[in-house]
Amino acid sequence: CGFISYGRSYTRSGFGEIMQLFVHPHAQRRGLGSRLLKEAWKDLDHHEWAALGVHAWCTKGNPANRVYEQASWMSTGREKTIKPTLSPEPVLVEEYQAPAKLGSRIGPWRIVFSALGVVCATLMIARAYQGWRKLGR
């Protein structure tokens, strides 16, 4: 149904690299690519030679790159043209880089709840200060 290959990066010293991620069309859109990426990323996170992070070169404009975006990977803006072994035509690829650590993903709901926590704490401090000022008079 799918496979992933990864290891030490050939293009960035100190990085691990996702070299191939493939999910058969009949198995796509079921989370398999996300699970493969997460497991490889977890494994790469334990290697000293990937201490600076993890990255991947992806075919530019490929809708399948969403698997990286959904995992909070960001496009670095770096692009290059490669000549794949099994293709007669060169392919334009773009680089994606993982967040610093696997657990550092911050989803939108975590941001909302964090902001609510800050607001609540601020209100509690303001109330306590008002009570303290009344006692001091």
C-alpha positions in Angstrom: 0.0 0.0 0.0 2.9 2.4 0.7 6.5 2.8 1.7 8.9 5.5 3.0 12.7 5.6 2.8 14.8 8.0 4.9 18.3 8.4 6.3 21.2 10.8 6.6 20.8 13.8 4.2 23.1 14.0 1.2 22.4 17.7 0.7 22.4 19.1 4.2 24.9 18.3 6.9 23.4 17.5 10.3 20.0 16.7 8.8 18.0 13.6 8.3 16.1 13.3 5.0 12.9 11.8 3.8 14.0 10.4 0.4 10.8 8.8 -0.8 7.3 8.6 0.4 4.8 6.7 -1.7 1.2 5.6 -1.1 -0.6 3.6 -3.8 -3.5 5.6 -5.3 -6.0 3.1 -4.0 -4.8 3.6 -0.4 -4.5 7.4 -0.5 -6.5 9.9 1.7 -6.7 7.4 4.6 -3.8 8.7 6.7 -1.2 6.1 5.6 1.2 8.7 4.3 0.9 10.7 7.6 1.6 7.6 9.7 4.6 6.7 7.6 6.0 10.2 7.8 5.4 10.4 11.6 7.1 7.0 12.2 10.1 7.9 10.1 10.3 11.3 11.7 10.2 9.8 15.2 13.1 7.4 14.2 15.2 10.2 12.7 14.7 12.2 15.9 16.9 9.7 17.7 19.9 9.9 15.4 22.8 12.2 16.2 23.5 12.8 12.6 20.0 14.4 12.2 20.5 16.7 15.2 19.8 19.8 13.2 16.5 18.6 11.8 14.7 16.7 9.1 13.9 17.8 5.5 12.5 16.4 2.3 12.8 17.4 -1.4 9.3 17.2 -3.0 8.0 17.6 -6.5 7.0 21.2 -6.7 3.2 21.7 -6.9 2.4 18.1 -6.1 -0.9 17.9 -4.2 0.6 15.0 -2.2 2.9 17.6 -0.5 0.0 18.3 1.8 1.1 15.4 4.0 4.1 17.6 5.0 2.1 20.7 5.4 -0.5 18.9 7.6 2.4 17.8 9.8 3.5 21.4 10.2 6.5 21.1 7.9 7.3 24.4 6.1 8.6 25.1 2.6 12.1 26.6 2.9 11.8 28.3 -0.4 14.8 26.3 -1.8 14.2 24.7 -5.2 16.3 22.7 -7.5 15.9 20.6 -10.6 16.8 16.9 -10.4 17.1 14.1 -13.0 15.3 11.1 -11.6 16.7 7.7 -12.5 13.4 6.4 -13.9 12.3 9.6 -15.7 13.5 11.0 -19.0 12.6 14.5 -17.9 14.1 16.7 -15.2 11.8 17.5 -12.3 11.6 20.7 -10.3 11.6 20.0 -6.5 11.1 22.2 -3.5 12.4 21.6 0.0 10.2 21.1 3.1 11.7 21.2 6.6 10.2 19.7 9.7 9.7 21.7 12.9 12.6 21.5 15.3 11.2 18.5 17.2 8.4 16.1 16.5 6.4 17.3 19.5 6.8 21.0 18.6 3.7 21.0 16.3 1.3 23.6 17.5 -2.2 23.1 16.1 -4.6 26.0 15.8 -6.7 24.8 18.8 -3.6 24.7 21.0 -3.0 28.3 20.1 -6.6 29.3 20.9 -6.5 27.5 24.3 -3.2 29.0 25.1 -4.5 32.5 24.4 -7.6 31.8 26.5 -5.3 30.7 29.3 -3.4 33.9 29.1 -6.6 36.0 29.2 -8.0 34.1 32.2 -4.7 34.4 34.1 -4.6 38.2 33.3 -8.2 38.6 34.6 -7.4 36.7 37.8 -4.3 38.8 38.4 -6.3 42.0 37.8 -9.0 40.8 40.3 -6.5 39.9 42.9 -4.8 43.3 42.5 -8.1 45.1 42.9 -8.8 43.1 46.0 -5.4 43.9 47.4 -5.8 47.6 46.7 -9.1 47.6 48.6 -7.5 46.0 51.6 -4.6 48.5 51.6 -7.0 51.5 51.9 
